[in-house]
Amino acid sequence: MYILIILKNEYVSNNGSFGHILEISVGCNGLYKNLIKFLNKLEKNVLVTDIYASSIYLNEEHTNVNADLNISVWGINH
């Protein structure tokens, strides 16, 4: 099980026809193996996604990990 702590998104205006169009920030807490499963699903997503920054660290009780992830989604602008 994972606890979602924060989720933010921001549309990115891109003048070109292709580029990253959405930036997502995710903060979560849970078991390390579940975090790795989540990261793997992001990488295998049908959307073109890029994890461009991440910070993974133990929580204060040293029982779970906290993760801060920055993800961009790429696509075509119309």
Backbone bond lengths (Angstrom), bond angles and torsions (degrees), N, CA, C in turn:
res aa  C-N    CA-C-N  psi(-1)  N-CA   C-N-CA  omega(-1)  CA-C   N-CA-C  phi
1 M - - - 1.448 - - 1.525 109.00 -
2 Y 1.295 115.00 143.16 1.448 121.86 179.34 1.513 109.53 -124.55
3 I 1.295 117.38 143.85 1.459 122.18 176.60 1.520 107.77 -108.39
4 L 1.314 115.98 121.96 1.455 121.25 176.98 1.520 108.12 -82.64
5 I 1.318 117.15 119.53 1.455 122.28 -177.39 1.516 111.23 -92.44
6 I 1.316 116.62 -43.20 1.466 120.58 -178.83 1.524 109.13 -149.24
7 L 1.316 115.13 144.26 1.454 121.39 176.13 1.520 107.36 -142.50
8 K 1.330 116.57 118.61 1.465 121.79 178.57 1.509 108.42 -128.50
9 N 1.322 116.14 147.22 1.458 119.20 174.55 1.512 109.40 -139.29
10 E 1.322 115.05 155.53 1.456 121.14 -179.35 1.524 108.96 -148.48
11 Y 1.326 116.10 126.33 1.456 121.29 175.70 1.522 108.12 -72.25
12 V 1.312 116.25 136.46 1.461 121.98 -179.85 1.518 107.93 -108.79
13 S 1.318 116.07 118.93 1.462 120.71 177.70 1.517 108.44 -77.38
14 N 1.301 115.80 120.98 1.454 121.57 -177.38 1.528 107.75 -124.31
15 N 1.319 117.56 123.00 1.458 121.53 -178.05 1.521 112.97 -73.54
16 G 1.313 117.77 -19.62 1.458 120.94 179.53 1.521 110.95 -80.32
17 S 1.316 116.03 174.06 1.457 119.65 -179.43 1.529 112.41 -83.12
18 F 1.334 116.88 -20.98 1.463 120.74 179.40 1.517 109.11 -136.76
19 G 1.311 117.25 138.97 1.456 121.39 178.07 1.511 110.28 168.98
20 H 1.330 115.91 -175.87 1.460 115.67 178.61 1.520 108.34 -78.60
21 I 1.327 114.72 133.88 1.464 121.25 -173.28 1.519 113.14 -116.58
22 L 1.341 116.70 -10.80 1.457 119.98 -178.43 1.512 108.98 -146.06
23 E 1.336 116.33 132.42 1.460 121.10 174.26 1.519 107.73 -114.32
24 I 1.332 115.61 132.19 1.458 121.93 -177.07 1.521 108.19 -124.66
25 S 1.339 115.92 133.37 1.457 121.99 173.35 1.518 108.09 -112.67
26 V 1.329 116.18 130.39 1.465 121.64 -178.39 1.516 108.11 -126.61
27 G 1.324 116.43 130.62 1.457 122.88 171.13 1.511 107.76 -119.75
28 C 1.336 117.35 128.67 1.458 119.56 -177.18 1.521 111.09 -148.36
29 N 1.332 114.68 168.45 1.455 122.46 -177.91 1.519 107.84 -140.64
30 G 1.325 117.49 134.96 1.464 120.47 178.42 1.510 111.43 171.86
31 L 1.324 115.36 -164.04 1.454 121.15 179.48 1.528 110.79 -73.67
32 Y 1.312 115.87 144.71 1.464 121.38 -178.85 1.534 111.62 -57.79
33 K 1.339 116.31 -44.54 1.463 119.23 -177.50 1.529 111.48 -62.81
34 N 1.329 117.74 -32.94 1.461 120.44 177.36 1.525 111.30 -71.01
35 L 1.319 116.62 -36.57 1.462 120.26 176.36 1.530 110.43 -61.93
36 I 1.316 116.62 -44.42 1.456 121.04 179.80 1.529 110.41 -63.57
37 K 1.322 117.85 -39.12 1.470 120.76 176.15 1.529 110.35 -61.87
38 F 1.331 116.74 -41.93 1.458 121.40 178.79 1.523 111.14 -63.02
39 L 1.329 117.23 -46.25 1.467 121.55 178.59 1.531 110.51 -61.20
40 N 1.315 117.42 -40.35 1.457 121.54 178.92 1.527 110.84 -63.54
41 K 1.329 117.65 -41.36 1.460 120.72 178.17 1.520 111.27 -65.72
42 L 1.326 116.84 -36.51 1.463 119.22 175.94 1.526 110.99 -62.23
43 E 1.311 116.42 -43.86 1.458 120.90 -178.09 1.524 112.26 -67.46
44 K 1.335 117.75 -28.31 1.460 121.69 -178.98 1.526 112.39 -97.64
45 N 1.311 117.35 8.39 1.450 123.64 -178.55 1.528 110.36 -62.12
46 V 1.341 117.06 149.26 1.468 120.01 177.49 1.526 111.10 -70.34
47 L 1.328 117.78 -25.07 1.460 120.83 172.91 1.524 108.57 -74.79
48 V 1.307 117.07 154.66 1.460 120.35 175.84 1.523 106.95 -84.49
49 T 1.320 115.84 105.64 1.460 121.47 -178.25 1.517 110.24 -116.97
50 D 1.315 115.07 153.88 1.456 121.95 -179.52 1.518 108.26 -138.80
51 I 1.316 117.44 120.50 1.461 121.52 172.79 1.524 105.26 -87.50
52 Y 1.334 115.99 101.27 1.466 118.76 -172.39 1.520 113.47 -97.10
53 A 1.311 117.93 -7.90 1.467 120.87 174.21 1.522 108.27 -158.34
54 S 1.322 116.10 142.46 1.460 119.94 177.60 1.520 109.88 -152.59
55 S 1.308 113.78 149.71 1.458 121.10 174.65 1.523 106.57 -139.57
56 I 1.329 116.13 120.39 1.460 121.66 -178.44 1.525 106.99 -123.83
57 Y 1.327 115.99 127.11 1.455 120.00 -176.13 1.524 110.06 -151.49
58 L 1.335 117.28 156.94 1.459 122.48 178.28 1.520 110.74 -67.83
59 N 1.336 115.76 144.93 1.464 118.33 173.80 1.527 109.54 -75.06
60 E 1.316 116.62 176.13 1.469 121.02 -174.89 1.523 113.12 -62.40
61 E 1.332 117.82 -31.09 1.469 121.73 -179.27 1.527 112.34 -85.35
62 H 1.335 117.30 -5.01 1.468 123.65 -177.63 1.527 111.97 58.62
63 T 1.340 116.89 34.59 1.454 121.38 179.59 1.521 112.38 -109.15
64 N 1.293 117.21 -30.10 1.464 123.76 -179.14 1.519 109.09 -134.49
65 V 1.315 115.46 178.60 1.453 119.98 173.65 1.526 109.68 -113.63
66 N 1.304 114.97 148.22 1.457 122.31 169.73 1.520 106.36 -101.70
67 A 1.315 116.07 145.50 1.455 119.85 179.13 1.515 109.65 -137.61
68 D 1.310 115.49 134.84 1.458 123.01 171.67 1.521 105.82 -116.69
69 L 1.339 115.94 118.74 1.455 120.90 -175.76 1.520 110.02 -122.37
70 N 1.311 116.68 139.24 1.462 122.90 173.18 1.519 107.22 -116.92
71 I 1.321 115.10 122.43 1.454 121.89 -173.19 1.522 108.95 -125.67
72 S 1.315 116.94 138.08 1.461 120.09 172.45 1.523 108.03 -116.27
73 V 1.325 114.52 143.00 1.458 121.92 176.70 1.521 107.07 -111.19
74 W 1.307 116.45 130.15 1.450 122.40 -176.94 1.518 109.80 -102.61
75 G 1.310 115.24 152.02 1.453 118.42 179.19 1.521 111.53 -172.64
76 I 1.311 113.64 -170.98 1.460 121.63 -178.60 1.515 108.96 -104.43
77 N 1.321 116.62 130.49 1.467 121.95 175.18 1.510 109.57 -89.35
78 H 1.330 115.67 139.61 1.483 120.23 177.87 1.491 109.29 -110.90
